[in-house]
């Protein structure tokens, strides 16, 4: 996955981070700058799990920390911070999906970022088509099921770790994973049928 940006933070967030970096003694240790440094990678990866593509990723990343900045003073520190951040990422991703102007970058475009002389044109085309198909299926999936599916099937995270991050019982993770596999299989079948129809024309 692409790494989170070292800079490019929204101005309001950046100003807050700079203020904390100056050593304001009144700031608690659980501060925005500490959260950004410790959990920025988690937020970046979680947004990708929810399907945020590269053209929109930095904006979504900034949106998450704008929400964090606003809600941090009322956060209950008895709760896991990653569960809270995961929920914020989900809301930001859902908002991105609803925006008609959101750009959609196809995963297949990344295939040719680095030329590979060992691959022929047919292999490149086949790989691009496969990744476009996967992108389309994941894009159509329910957000919660998609996140669990990506973490388990693609990132190979164990269910107990997923449960801890998402903030649900392990049994709920198993249930979502089962539903996600069924949804993926259904969407794959539809995608292959559509490809067959296009090929028959």
N, C-alpha and C positions, 0 to 999 in steps of 0.2 A: 504494500500500500504506500501511496505517496506520503512523505513526512509532512507534519504540520509546519506552517510558515514560522520562521524565526521572528519575522516582523509582520507588517500588514495588519496589525491589530486595529480594531475600530478606535477612532480618536478618543472617545469617551472612556473606553477601557484602558487605552494606553496612558491617558492622563492619570487614571487611578493607579495603575501599576507604577508609574514614575513617582507618584506621591509616596507610595509605600516604600519604594526603593530608596527614598531620601532618608528613611529611618524614623518615620513618625512613631514615637514611643507609645502613642495611644492606640495604635493599630493592634488588634489581637493577632496571635500567631497563626490562626486559621484565616488567612487573608486571601484576597483575590490573586495577588502575585504568586503566593505559594500554591494555590489551586491550579493556576495556569501552568506553572512550571512542572507540577507533579502529575497533573491529569490532562494536560493538553493533548498528549498522544492518545489517551483513551477516548477523548471527545472526538478527535480526528478520525480514529478508526471506527467509532460507533456511528458517526454520520455516514461513512462509506457503507457500513453494514445495512443502514437504512436506505441505501441507494442514491445518496447525494453524489453526483458526478463532478468531475474536476472543474468545469466552468463555474459551478455554484458552490464548491466546497469551502473556499476561503470565506465567502460571504456567510455561509451557514455556520462556520466555525466562529466567526465574529458575533453572529446573532446569539449563539449559545452563551458566550461569555458576557454579552450585554444583559441577558436574562440573569445569569449568575450574579453579576454585579448588583443588579436591582434587588434580588431576593436573598442574597447571602446573609444580610443581618437577621433575617427571620428563620434561617435554616436551623433545623433541629439536629444538633451534632450527635445525638444518640442514634441517628439513622446513618447507614452507609452512604458516604459521599458519592460513590460510583453509581448507586441506585438512583440517587437524585439527579446526577448528571445524565444518566441514561434516559430518564423520563424527559428531561429538557431537550435532549437530542431528538427524541421521538417526536415531540411537539414541533420542533423546528423543521424536521424532515416532513412531517405531515403538512405543514404550511407550505413548504417548497412544492410539494406535489400538487397543491391546490392552485398554485400560481400558473395561469395560462401562459405567461411569457417566459417561464423557466426553460432554460436551454437544456437539451438532452444530448449529451455526447455519447456516441456509441463506443463500447469497449473495444470494438474491432479496430478503431483508429489507432489504438495504442500498439497494435501488433507490429506496425511498421516503423515505430519510433527508432528502433535500432536495426539497420539493415542486416540481414543474415544471408550470406551468399550460399550457405548450405541448404537453404530452402528454395524449392522451385516455385514458380508462379501458381501451380495448382495447389501445392501445400499451403501457401500463404492465403490463397483465396478460401480454401477449405477451413483453415483455422479462423479466418476473419468471420466467415459465415457462422461457425459454431459459437463464437463469442458473441456475435450479434444476437443469435438465438437465445443464448443464456441470459444476456442483458435484458432482452425483451420479456423473458419469463420471470426473472427476478423483479423487474419493474412492475409487473402485473400482480405480484403477490401481496397479500396482506402484510402490513409493516411489521407487526409483532412476530408473525410466523416467519417472515423473511429474515429478520434479525437472528432468530434462533437457528434457522436453517443455515445461514451463512457461517455463524460461529461454530456450529457442530460439523457440518458437512465440508466446508471449505477451509476454515481455520483450524479444525480438528480440536476444538475446546471441549473438555469433559462437561457433562450436564450439570454437575454440582458447581463448577466454576461459572457456568452460564447463569444458573439460578442465583448465585451470589451477586453477579453484576446486574442482573435484571431486577432483582428484589422479589422473586417469587419462589414458591416451593419447587423442589426438584420434580415433583410429580406434574406440576404445571408446565415445566420445560419439556418433559416427555410428551405431554399432551399436545403442546404446540408443535413439537418436532414431528409427531405423527401426522398432525393436520397439514403441516408444511410439506411433508413428503407427498401426501395425497394431492395437495394443490399443485405442487411442482409437476407431478406425473400427469395430471389432467391438462395443465397448460402446455406441457411438452407434447402431449398427444395432439392438441389443437394446433400447435406450431408446426409439427411435422405434417399434419393434414393440409395446412395452408401452403407449406412449401411444395407438397406434392401437387396441389391444384395449380400453383404457379408454374411448375415444371411441365405440366400437361398442356399448358396453353401454347 
